[in-house]
Amino acid sequence: MTFPLETEATARRRILNICQDNARVLVEIVRKLVLMIDSLSTGDNDKIKDQYKEILAIREQSNKLKATLLGEVASLGSLLISREDFLRLTFRLAEITDTAEGVGFRLASAIERKISIDKKIMSEISRLASLILDEVTRMKETLMALTFNPGKAIEMASSVEEIERKIDSTYRTLDIDVLTSKGEVSKILVMKDVIERLESMADLTIDALDQIRVLAITG
């Protein structure tokens, strides 16, 4: 008895499902990072260590999904016409995840080394992080829309770009606030590094969004 070979459409759907799972995990890691930043902004530093451990655990899930997708794409070979687009999307999602973990590491290390971070600045950083969570969530929803309506996904992409403009404005103001703040150089460097990495997460999200657009067009 013979079984029909997998079609390109079936293979694409399977790879898309893995990407969507990875996007869900990404939203969760960014949500945990926002909670971590909120804890710092309110002075609830006792939670930081455990929250960072949760981020690491979620990052491991993301790494496993990435490995699964790479294996699946390799096994499909030329059957999956849009394999390069899926790979680029996967790498962008991984970069966002890694950058989020990097922010968490720096904040946890700052607390461990007793580097005091200005609560007012942390409150502004919390607002920036919340916008990024909103952006990543909208990007994930756009990716989910590829399953049932690629045209709708293209329309939804504009809402992500609207949030990006808010992020850019918030980042620029916050960058000046950090550079002109008073205090130890170590504190200023930590805050500067954190907001730059958050801005990088936002830019990478737009890169991922562009890949989703490509998949919507080719789908």
GIWO-V263064 format. One record per backbone hydrogen bond with DSSP energy under -1.0 kcal/mol. NH is the residue of the N-H (numbers start at 0). CO is the residue of the C=O. Records with the same first field share a line. If there is no record, write none. Layout:
BEGIN
NH = CO / CO
END
This chain:
BEGIN
10 = 6
11 = 7
12 = 8
13 = 9
14 = 10
15 = 11
16 = 12
17 = 13
18 = 14
19 = 15
20 = 16
21 = 17
22 = 18
23 = 19
24 = 20
25 = 21
26 = 22
27 = 23
28 = 24
29 = 25
30 = 26
31 = 27
32 = 28
33 = 29
34 = 30
35 = 31
36 = 32
37 = 33
38 = 34
39 = 35
40 = 36
41 = 37
43 = 38
44 = 42
46 = 43
47 = 44
50 = 46
51 = 47
52 = 48
53 = 49
54 = 50
55 = 51
56 = 52
57 = 53
58 = 54
59 = 55
60 = 56
61 = 57
62 = 58
63 = 59
64 = 60
65 = 61
66 = 62
67 = 63
68 = 64
69 = 65
70 = 66
71 = 67
72 = 68
73 = 69
74 = 70
75 = 71
76 = 72
78 = 75
80 = 78
82 = 79
85 = 81
86 = 82
87 = 83
88 = 84
89 = 85
90 = 86
91 = 87
92 = 88
93 = 89
94 = 90
95 = 91
96 = 92
97 = 93
98 = 94
99 = 95
100 = 96
101 = 97
102 = 98
103 = 99
104 = 100
105 = 101
106 = 102
107 = 103
108 = 104
109 = 105
110 = 106
111 = 107
112 = 108
113 = 110
114 = 109
121 = 117
122 = 118
123 = 119
124 = 120
125 = 121
126 = 122
127 = 123
128 = 124
129 = 125
130 = 126
131 = 127
132 = 128
133 = 129
134 = 130
135 = 131
136 = 132
137 = 133
138 = 134
139 = 135
140 = 136
141 = 137
142 = 138
143 = 139
144 = 140
145 = 142
146 = 143
148 = 144
152 = 148
153 = 149
154 = 150
155 = 151
156 = 152
157 = 154
158 = 155
160 = 156
161 = 157
162 = 158
163 = 159
164 = 160
165 = 161
166 = 162
167 = 163
168 = 164
169 = 165
170 = 166
171 = 167
172 = 168
173 = 169
174 = 170
175 = 171
176 = 172
177 = 173
178 = 174
179 = 175
180 = 177
187 = 183
188 = 184
189 = 185
190 = 186
191 = 187
192 = 188
193 = 189
194 = 190
195 = 191
196 = 192
197 = 193
198 = 194
199 = 195
200 = 196
201 = 197
202 = 198
203 = 199
204 = 200
205 = 201
206 = 202
207 = 203
208 = 204
209 = 205
210 = 206
211 = 207
212 = 208
213 = 209
214 = 210
215 = 211
216 = 212
217 = 213
218 = 214
END
